[in-house]
């Protein structure tokens, strides 16, 4: 086959449903759920179900706090270990704090914890991600 590997059929369906609710002037959230097929970080096609919840807490005048939670359960359409199906489950927990610096400029710092368990034990991992973001609105 000259180094070219065949992949399984990657056809599938996409469905996403979102609900946004403002509880009061200080608390709102978005709930999303569905099924998707897209590319992973290494270009591997994957098909997965997901549920995302993102509550936003606005208790201080120039600050906003978000505590997102995500769950994914999926399958890689093709993996380098051969024809074995690679299933995985992932949970993400986060904390983001944003502050307005000016009318158009804001800064945010976020922490995200990711844990993934896979049907191939050597691919299980946890990650701690910290990021600093500056946003300018034109």
Secondary structure, DSSP 4 states (H G I P E B T S, - for coil): -TT-----------EEEEEEEE-SSSEEEEEEEEEEEEE-TTS-EEEEEEEEEEEEE--SSSEEEEEEEEEEEEEESSBTTBS--EEEEEEEEEEEEEEESSSSEEEEEEEEEEEEEESSGGG-EEEEEEEEEEEE--
